[in-house]
Amino acid sequence: MLQGCLLGDTPPNAIPLEAVEEDAFSEWLERQDEPVRRWLTATAFQGKAGTTCLMPSPAGGLGKVISGIRSRSDPWALGDLPLMLPAQEYYLEVNWPVELVERALVGWGLGAYQFTRYRAEQPSRARLAIPQKCNATAVQNQIEAICLVRDLINTPAEDMMPEQLADAMARLAREFGGELQQIVGEELLANNFPAIHAVGRASQRAPRLIDLRWGDEAYPKVTLVGKGVCFDSGGLDLKSAKGMRLMKKDMGGAAHALGLARLVMAAALPVRLRVVVAAVENAVSGNALRPGDVIRTRKGLTVEIDNTDAEGRLILCDALAEGGREKPDLMLDFATLTGAARTALGTDIPALFCPDDELASGLLMNAAREQDPLWRLPLYQPYRALLESKIADLVNATDSPYAGAITAALFLREFVPEETPWAHLDIMAWNLASRPGRPEGGEAMGIRGIFRYLANRFAA
């Protein structure tokens, strides 16, 4: 368990932490006794969201913490406190529904997150007791899954190439009793994964398809597909130095698939889970994929390469064709796919593409309940004409400056069996700046809401 949360009973000397919504602060203040009101007035504390007041005890120590929050439903209401408060033990003094308390505890735990692989951990960390009425295991599972996503994305490419991504999946398989298989290097051609091979063949780090299976085969099949471009130079259509700087995060889709898989397995959902990750480095060498080349895909469709920097959809098309082969009850893919989605929605909101209105509504509703936002963009079929090639079945990118996220999603749709319920998540997977509970760096986006959808749909 992260040290930012404390399991078990409330310690006898724990300090109360009361969170007050800023809109209700005036009414709350009127209910306090005179010494409290005098102290808050003397310290000019007005209960604004993100502000905190430390109140002394009669003996001169820290007696209580008052924290102003925007809303009790905000997942990040307590997210800035673990690394800001004195390193002592605290307990929540709030009268909130259990669901909101658990959500706040997750935000607290994620606020305690630090990526410490290459430098020492910041030593001062407050600890919060989990109330007995809460499901401590569920809180812990969410924190650990999201921290897994963050750790994978934050790790530099030198230490997070396809083989290390496979190692991370192998650890998950061992922890939860799953099975892992890999198809590596030239074996990809022998097993008909030509698009994955074409993108990854220029790297000294062999491309691979990584396949994790877990759960009873009699249960409904849920397949997660992840884009695992462990570093993206752009290929021969080379990115600028600025554009390449964050490309260690281009395996963020794979990280999201693993984080969601961890939630599913830790909760022992009654599903037959499959995680398919296409893992490559998009590098430059004498045998690199060239603009104008035509490659064949696992489905048999041919693709003309317009731009070697539109490589994520190429590896995903083979992975989706394989994932759909078993006719899953649900298939979701995650990818840091397009800048166009970020232009449309900004960096915080994943774009959801889904041809099934009922599935899309379920995902959006649960995302809203968890305050883990998604936004649906259209699979506008007339734009499919932009993907036409004069010499192949498709091109992998278009010359148009418009609708880049939509055309990318339409490209992927070509490789999903018509009868397969499917949704595509185009994600940023990165916080550009630190905010409460969300430090700058790798981030899990959308998986809390999606897990809630899965838990509701496939409940035992």
C-alpha positions as CSV (number, residue, x, y, z in Angstrom):
1,M,0.0,0.0,0.0
2,L,1.3,3.5,-0.7
3,Q,2.5,5.2,2.4
4,G,0.1,8.1,1.6
5,C,-2.8,6.0,2.9
6,L,-2.9,4.1,6.1
7,L,-4.9,0.9,6.4
8,G,-6.4,-0.3,9.6
9,D,-8.0,1.5,12.6
10,T,-7.5,5.2,13.1
11,P,-4.3,5.7,15.3
12,P,-5.1,7.1,18.7
13,N,-3.1,10.3,18.1
14,A,-4.3,10.9,14.6
15,I,-5.2,14.5,13.7
16,P,-8.6,15.2,12.3
17,L,-8.8,16.5,8.8
18,E,-12.0,18.3,7.8
19,A,-12.7,19.2,4.2
20,V,-15.2,22.0,3.7
21,E,-16.7,23.0,0.3
22,E,-15.9,26.6,-0.4
23,D,-19.5,27.5,-1.3
24,A,-20.6,26.2,2.1
25,F,-17.8,27.7,4.1
26,S,-19.8,30.6,5.6
27,E,-22.5,28.4,6.9
28,W,-19.9,26.0,8.2
29,L,-18.1,28.8,10.0
30,E,-21.2,29.9,11.8
31,R,-21.5,26.4,13.4
32,Q,-18.0,26.5,14.9
33,D,-17.3,27.6,18.4
34,E,-15.8,30.9,19.2
35,P,-12.1,29.9,19.5
36,V,-12.2,28.2,16.0
37,R,-13.8,31.3,14.4
38,R,-11.2,33.6,16.1
39,W,-8.3,31.4,14.8
40,L,-9.7,31.3,11.2
41,T,-10.2,35.0,11.2
42,A,-6.8,35.7,12.6
43,T,-5.2,33.5,9.9
44,A,-7.4,35.0,7.2
45,F,-8.6,31.6,6.1
46,Q,-11.7,31.8,3.9
47,G,-12.1,28.2,2.9
48,K,-11.1,28.7,-0.7
49,A,-10.5,25.5,-2.7
50,G,-6.9,24.5,-2.5
51,T,-6.2,26.4,0.8
52,T,-5.5,24.8,4.1
53,C,-5.5,26.0,7.7
54,L,-3.5,24.3,10.5
55,M,-5.2,24.7,13.8
56,P,-3.3,24.4,17.1
57,S,-4.2,22.1,19.9
58,P,-4.6,23.4,23.5
59,A,-1.2,21.8,24.2
60,G,0.5,23.7,21.4
61,G,0.7,20.9,18.8
62,L,-1.2,20.5,15.6
63,G,-4.8,20.0,16.6
64,K,-6.8,19.9,13.4
65,V,-6.5,20.6,9.7
66,I,-9.2,22.5,7.7
67,S,-9.0,22.1,4.0
68,G,-11.0,24.1,1.5
69,I,-12.3,22.1,-1.5
70,R,-14.3,22.8,-4.6
71,S,-16.7,19.9,-4.2
72,R,-16.9,16.7,-2.2
73,S,-17.4,14.8,-5.5
74,D,-14.1,16.1,-6.8
75,P,-11.6,13.1,-7.0
76,W,-8.7,15.5,-6.4
77,A,-10.2,17.3,-3.5
78,L,-7.4,16.0,-1.2
79,G,-4.8,15.4,-3.8
80,D,-2.4,18.1,-2.8
81,L,-2.3,17.3,0.9
82,P,-0.1,14.2,1.2
83,L,3.1,16.0,0.2
84,M,2.0,19.3,1.8
85,L,0.9,18.5,5.3
86,P,3.3,17.8,8.1
87,A,4.3,14.1,8.1
88,Q,1.8,12.9,10.7
89,E,-1.2,10.6,10.8
90,Y,-4.7,12.0,10.0
91,Y,-8.2,10.9,9.8
92,L,-11.1,12.3,7.8
93,E,-13.8,14.2,9.7
94,V,-16.5,14.4,7.1
95,N,-20.1,13.2,6.8
96,W,-20.0,12.1,3.1
97,P,-21.4,9.0,1.3
98,V,-19.0,6.1,1.3
99,E,-18.5,6.3,-2.4
100,L,-17.3,9.9,-2.2
101,V,-15.0,9.1,0.8
102,E,-13.4,6.3,-1.2
103,R,-13.0,8.6,-4.2
104,A,-11.2,11.2,-2.1
105,L,-9.0,8.5,-0.6
106,V,-7.9,7.4,-4.1
107,G,-7.1,11.1,-4.9
108,W,-5.1,11.3,-1.7
109,G,-3.1,8.2,-2.5
110,L,-2.4,9.4,-6.0
111,G,-1.3,12.8,-4.6
112,A,1.3,10.8,-2.7
113,Y,2.7,9.4,-5.9
114,Q,6.3,10.0,-6.7
115,F,8.4,8.5,-9.6
116,T,11.5,7.5,-7.7
117,R,13.3,5.1,-10.1
118,Y,16.2,7.6,-10.7
119,R,16.1,9.9,-7.6
120,A,15.4,9.7,-3.9
121,E,11.9,9.9,-2.7
122,Q,10.7,13.1,-1.0
123,P,10.8,12.0,2.7
124,S,7.9,14.0,4.2
125,R,4.6,12.3,3.5
126,A,1.4,12.6,5.6
127,R,-0.6,9.4,6.2
128,L,-4.4,9.1,6.2
129,A,-6.5,6.5,7.9
130,I,-9.0,4.7,5.7
131,P,-12.4,4.6,7.6
132,Q,-13.7,1.2,8.4
133,K,-16.8,1.8,6.4
134,C,-14.7,2.0,3.2
135,N,-13.5,-0.8,1.0
136,A,-9.8,-0.4,1.6
137,T,-9.0,-3.1,-1.0
138,A,-10.9,-1.3,-3.8
139,V,-9.1,2.0,-2.8
140,Q,-5.7,0.3,-2.9
141,N,-6.5,-1.4,-6.2
142,Q,-7.3,1.9,-7.9
143,I,-4.2,3.6,-6.6
144,E,-1.9,0.7,-7.6
145,A,-3.4,0.4,-11.1
146,I,-3.0,4.1,-11.8
147,C,0.5,4.2,-10.3
148,L,1.4,1.3,-12.6
149,V,0.2,3.4,-15.6
150,R,2.2,6.4,-14.4
151,D,5.4,4.4,-13.8
152,L,5.3,2.7,-17.2
153,I,4.9,6.0,-19.0
154,N,7.4,7.9,-16.9
155,T,10.1,5.3,-17.5
156,P,12.5,6.5,-20.2
157,A,12.7,4.5,-23.4
158,E,16.1,3.2,-22.7
159,D,14.5,1.2,-19.8
160,M,11.1,0.7,-21.4
161,M,11.5,-0.9,-24.8
162,P,9.4,-3.7,-26.1
163,E,11.2,-6.3,-24.0
164,Q,10.7,-4.3,-20.8
165,L,7.0,-3.8,-21.6
166,A,6.7,-7.5,-22.0
167,D,8.4,-8.0,-18.6
168,A,5.7,-5.7,-17.1
169,M,3.0,-7.8,-18.6
170,A,4.7,-11.0,-17.4
171,R,4.8,-9.6,-13.8
172,L,1.0,-9.0,-14.0
173,A,0.4,-12.5,-15.4
174,R,2.4,-14.0,-12.5
175,E,0.7,-11.9,-9.9
176,F,-2.8,-12.8,-10.9
177,G,-2.3,-16.3,-12.4
178,G,-2.6,-15.3,-16.1
179,E,-0.8,-16.7,-19.1
180,L,1.6,-14.7,-21.3
181,Q,2.7,-15.4,-24.9
182,Q,5.0,-13.4,-27.2
183,I,5.6,-13.3,-30.9
184,V,9.0,-11.6,-31.4
185,G,11.0,-10.3,-34.4
186,E,10.9,-12.3,-37.5
187,E,8.3,-14.6,-35.9
188,L,5.9,-11.8,-36.6
189,L,6.1,-12.4,-40.3
190,A,5.8,-16.2,-39.9
191,N,2.7,-15.7,-37.8
192,N,1.1,-13.0,-40.1
193,F,1.6,-9.8,-38.2
194,P,3.3,-7.9,-41.0
195,A,2.3,-4.4,-40.1
196,I,3.8,-4.7,-36.6
197,H,7.0,-6.0,-38.1
198,A,7.2,-3.3,-40.7
199,V,7.0,-0.5,-38.2
200,G,9.4,-2.1,-35.7
201,R,12.0,-3.7,-38.0
202,A,14.3,-0.7,-38.1
203,S,15.0,-0.8,-34.4
204,Q,17.7,-2.9,-32.7
205,R,15.0,-3.7,-30.2
206,A,12.9,-6.4,-31.7
207,P,9.2,-5.6,-32.2
208,R,6.7,-8.0,-30.7
209,L,3.1,-8.9,-30.1
210,I,2.5,-9.5,-26.3
211,D,-0.6,-11.5,-25.4
212,L,-1.9,-11.9,-21.8
213,R,-4.9,-14.1,-21.0
214,W,-6.7,-14.4,-17.7
215,G,-9.9,-15.8,-16.3
216,D,-12.3,-18.6,-16.9
217,E,-12.9,-19.4,-20.6
218,A,-16.6,-19.8,-19.9
219,Y,-16.9,-16.1,-18.9
220,P,-17.7,-13.2,-21.3
221,K,-14.7,-12.2,-23.4
222,V,-13.2,-8.8,-22.8
223,T,-10.2,-7.8,-25.0
224,L,-8.0,-4.8,-24.4
225,V,-5.7,-3.7,-27.1
226,G,-2.8,-1.2,-26.5
227,K,-0.5,0.8,-28.7
228,G,3.0,0.1,-27.4
229,V,5.3,2.5,-29.4
230,C,8.0,2.6,-26.8
231,F,9.7,5.5,-28.6
232,D,8.6,7.3,-31.7
233,S,11.2,9.1,-33.7
234,G,8.7,9.5,-36.5
235,G,10.6,7.2,-38.7
236,L,11.9,8.6,-42.0
237,D,9.3,11.3,-41.6
238,L,11.4,12.4,-38.6
239,K,9.9,14.4,-35.8
240,S,11.4,17.7,-34.7
241,A,13.4,17.7,-31.5
242,K,10.5,19.3,-29.6
243,G,8.1,16.8,-31.1
244,M,10.3,13.9,-30.1
245,R,10.9,15.1,-26.5
246,L,7.9,13.3,-24.9
247,M,7.8,10.3,-27.2
248,K,8.7,7.9,-24.4
249,K,5.0,8.3,-23.6
250,D,3.9,6.8,-27.0
251,M,3.4,3.5,-25.3
252,G,0.8,5.1,-23.1
253,G,-2.0,3.2,-24.7
254,A,-0.4,-0.1,-23.7
255,A,0.1,1.3,-20.2
256,H,-3.6,2.1,-20.0
257,A,-4.5,-1.4,-21.1
258,L,-2.3,-2.9,-18.4
259,G,-3.7,-0.6,-15.7
260,L,-7.3,-1.4,-16.6
261,A,-6.3,-5.1,-16.8
262,R,-4.9,-4.9,-13.3
263,L,-8.1,-3.4,-12.0
264,V,-10.1,-6.2,-13.6
265,M,-7.9,-9.0,-12.3
266,A,-7.6,-7.5,-8.8
267,A,-11.4,-7.3,-8.6
268,A,-11.7,-10.8,-9.9
269,L,-14.4,-9.7,-12.4
270,P,-16.1,-12.7,-14.0
271,V,-14.6,-12.2,-17.5
272,R,-12.2,-13.9,-19.8
273,L,-9.7,-11.1,-20.1
274,R,-7.3,-10.8,-23.0
275,V,-4.7,-8.0,-23.4
276,V,-3.0,-7.6,-26.8
277,V,-0.2,-5.2,-27.0
278,A,1.8,-4.4,-30.2
279,A,5.2,-3.2,-28.9
280,V,7.7,-1.5,-31.2
281,E,10.3,1.3,-31.5
282,N,9.7,3.5,-34.5
283,A,13.3,4.0,-35.4
284,V,15.4,5.0,-38.4
285,S,17.9,2.8,-40.2
286,G,18.6,1.4,-43.6
287,N,15.6,-1.0,-43.6
288,A,13.1,1.6,-42.1
289,L,9.6,1.8,-43.6
290,R,9.5,4.4,-46.3
291,P,6.8,6.9,-47.5
292,G,5.2,5.4,-50.5
293,D,5.7,1.8,-49.5
294,V,2.8,-0.6,-49.5
295,I,2.5,-3.1,-46.7
296,R,0.1,-6.0,-46.2
297,T,-1.8,-6.3,-42.8
298,R,-3.0,-9.3,-40.8
299,K,-6.5,-8.8,-42.2
300,G,-5.2,-9.0,-45.7
301,L,-5.8,-5.3,-46.5
302,T,-3.0,-3.4,-48.1
303,V,-1.9,0.0,-46.8
304,E,0.1,2.7,-48.7
305,I,2.4,4.6,-46.3
306,D,1.7,8.3,-46.6
307,N,3.6,9.2,-43.5
308,T,5.9,7.0,-41.4
309,D,4.9,9.0,-38.3
310,A,1.4,7.6,-38.5
311,E,2.7,4.3,-37.3
312,G,0.5,3.7,-34.3
313,R,-2.5,2.8,-36.4
314,L,-0.4,0.4,-38.4
315,I,0.6,-1.7,-35.4
316,L,-2.9,-1.4,-34.0
317,C,-4.5,-2.7,-37.1
318,D,-2.8,-6.1,-36.7
319,A,-3.5,-6.2,-33.0
320,L,-7.2,-5.4,-33.5
321,A,-7.6,-8.0,-36.3
322,E,-6.1,-10.6,-33.9
323,G,-8.2,-9.3,-30.9
324,G,-11.4,-9.5,-33.0
325,R,-10.7,-13.0,-34.3
326,E,-12.1,-14.6,-31.1
327,K,-15.3,-12.6,-31.3
328,P,-15.1,-11.0,-27.9
329,D,-18.1,-9.6,-26.2
330,L,-16.3,-6.3,-25.9
331,M,-13.0,-4.9,-27.4
332,L,-11.5,-1.6,-26.3
333,D,-8.3,-0.1,-27.6
334,F,-6.1,2.6,-26.1
335,A,-3.7,4.7,-28.0
336,T,-1.8,8.0,-27.9
337,L,-2.8,8.3,-31.5
338,T,-3.3,11.8,-32.8
339,G,-2.5,15.4,-32.0
340,A,-5.8,16.2,-33.6
341,A,-7.7,14.8,-30.7
342,R,-5.7,17.0,-28.4
343,T,-6.5,20.0,-30.6
344,A,-10.2,19.2,-30.4
345,L,-10.5,18.3,-26.7
346,G,-7.3,19.5,-25.0
347,T,-4.9,17.3,-23.1
348,D,-7.2,16.2,-20.2
349,I,-10.1,14.6,-22.1
350,P,-9.7,11.3,-24.1
351,A,-11.6,11.1,-27.3
352,L,-14.0,8.2,-27.5
353,F,-14.9,6.7,-30.8
354,C,-17.6,4.0,-30.8
355,P,-20.1,2.8,-33.5
356,D,-22.4,1.3,-30.8
357,D,-24.6,4.0,-29.2
358,E,-25.5,1.8,-26.2
359,L,-21.9,1.0,-25.5
360,A,-20.8,4.6,-25.9
361,S,-23.6,5.8,-23.6
362,G,-22.6,3.3,-20.9
363,L,-19.0,4.3,-21.1
364,L,-19.8,8.0,-21.0
365,M,-22.3,7.7,-18.1
366,N,-19.8,5.8,-15.9
367,A,-17.0,8.2,-16.8
368,A,-19.2,11.1,-15.7
369,R,-20.1,9.4,-12.4
370,E,-16.4,8.9,-11.7
371,Q,-15.5,12.4,-12.9
372,D,-13.0,10.6,-15.2
373,P,-14.0,12.4,-18.4
374,L,-14.4,11.0,-21.9
375,W,-15.9,12.8,-24.9
376,R,-17.4,11.1,-27.9
377,L,-16.3,12.1,-31.3
378,P,-18.1,10.9,-34.5
379,L,-17.0,8.0,-36.8
380,Y,-18.2,10.2,-39.7
381,Q,-18.3,7.7,-42.5
382,P,-18.1,10.2,-45.4
383,Y,-14.5,11.0,-44.2
384,R,-13.6,7.5,-45.1
385,A,-13.0,8.7,-48.6
386,L,-9.9,10.6,-47.3
387,L,-8.2,7.2,-46.7
388,E,-8.5,6.1,-50.3
389,S,-5.3,5.1,-52.1
390,K,-4.7,4.8,-55.8
391,I,-2.5,1.7,-55.5
392,A,-3.7,0.0,-52.2
393,D,-6.8,-0.6,-50.1
394,L,-6.0,2.3,-47.8
395,V,-3.5,5.0,-47.0
396,N,-2.3,5.3,-43.4
397,A,-2.6,9.1,-43.2
398,T,-4.2,11.9,-45.2
399,D,-3.0,15.2,-46.7
400,S,-6.0,17.0,-45.2
401,P,-5.3,19.2,-42.1
402,Y,-8.8,18.4,-40.9
403,A,-10.4,15.6,-38.8
404,G,-7.2,13.8,-38.1
405,A,-8.6,12.0,-35.1
406,I,-11.7,10.9,-37.0
407,T,-9.8,9.6,-40.0
408,A,-7.4,7.7,-37.7
409,A,-10.4,6.1,-35.9
410,L,-12.0,5.2,-39.3
411,F,-8.7,3.6,-40.3
412,L,-8.8,1.4,-37.2
413,R,-12.5,0.5,-37.7
414,E,-11.5,-1.2,-41.0
415,F,-9.8,-3.9,-39.0
416,V,-12.5,-4.6,-36.4
417,P,-15.0,-7.3,-37.2
418,E,-18.4,-5.7,-37.9
419,E,-20.1,-7.8,-35.2
420,T,-17.6,-7.0,-32.5
421,P,-18.6,-4.3,-29.9
422,W,-15.7,-1.9,-30.0
423,A,-14.5,1.4,-28.7
424,H,-11.4,3.3,-29.4
425,L,-9.8,5.8,-26.9
426,D,-7.4,8.4,-28.2
427,I,-5.5,9.7,-25.1
428,M,-2.8,12.1,-24.1
429,A,-1.5,10.0,-21.2
430,W,0.5,12.9,-19.8
431,N,0.0,15.8,-17.5
432,L,1.8,18.9,-18.9
433,A,1.8,20.5,-15.4
434,S,1.3,19.4,-11.9
435,R,-2.1,19.8,-10.2
436,P,-3.5,18.3,-7.0
437,G,-3.2,14.5,-7.2
438,R,-1.8,14.7,-10.8
439,P,1.9,15.4,-10.9
440,E,3.5,16.4,-14.2
441,G,4.3,13.3,-16.2
442,G,2.6,10.1,-17.2
443,E,-1.1,9.8,-16.4
444,A,-4.0,7.3,-16.5
445,M,-7.0,8.9,-18.2
446,G,-10.4,7.3,-18.4
447,I,-9.7,3.9,-16.9
448,R,-11.5,4.6,-13.6
449,G,-14.8,5.3,-15.4
450,I,-14.3,2.4,-17.8
451,F,-13.6,0.0,-15.0
452,R,-16.8,1.1,-13.3
453,Y,-18.6,0.3,-16.6
454,L,-17.0,-3.2,-16.7
455,A,-17.8,-3.9,-13.1
456,N,-21.4,-2.9,-13.5
457,R,-21.8,-4.8,-16.8
458,F,-20.0,-8.0,-15.8
459,A,-20.9,-8.1,-12.1
460,A,-20.9,-11.6,-10.6
